[in-house]
Amino acid sequence: MLISILVTFLVVILILYLINLLPLDGRAKQIARVVVIVLGVISLLKYIAVF
């Protein structure tokens, strides 16, 4: 369980880093960051068995 949480956290950090490298305007980057963070939090809550 702990390894799954760690892997999910690292994947979210990696995706956020890759979003920063994309040549998008500020608003599109912000929307992409919010979507990735929300999906990451939902995934982490699933591992903790809240859902």
ZIBEL-V809619 format. One record per residue. N is the residue number from 1. SS is DSSP state (H for helix, E for strand, C for the rest). PHI is phi as a letter, one per 30 degrees, with the letter a starting at -180 (NA if undefined). PSI is psi in whole degrees, 0 to 359 (999 if undefined). Layout:
N|SS|PHI|PSI / N|SS|PHI|PSI
This chain:
1|C|NA|315 / 2|H|d|322 / 3|H|d|321 / 4|H|d|320 / 5|H|d|317 / 6|H|d|317 / 7|H|d|317 / 8|H|d|316 / 9|H|d|317 / 10|H|d|323 / 11|H|d|319 / 12|H|d|316 / 13|H|d|318 / 14|H|d|316 / 15|H|d|320 / 16|H|d|321 / 17|H|d|317 / 18|H|d|327 / 19|H|d|322 / 20|H|d|332 / 21|H|d|343 / 22|C|d|144 / 23|C|d|67 / 24|C|c|163 / 25|C|d|171 / 26|H|d|320 / 27|H|d|319 / 28|H|d|320 / 29|H|d|319 / 30|H|d|318 / 31|H|d|317 / 32|H|d|319 / 33|H|d|316 / 34|H|d|317 / 35|H|d|315 / 36|H|d|318 / 37|H|d|318 / 38|H|d|315 / 39|H|d|322 / 40|H|d|318 / 41|H|d|318 / 42|H|d|319 / 43|H|d|317 / 44|H|d|320 / 45|H|d|327 / 46|H|d|319 / 47|H|d|328 / 48|C|d|354 / 49|C|i|34 / 50|C|d|324 / 51|C|c|999
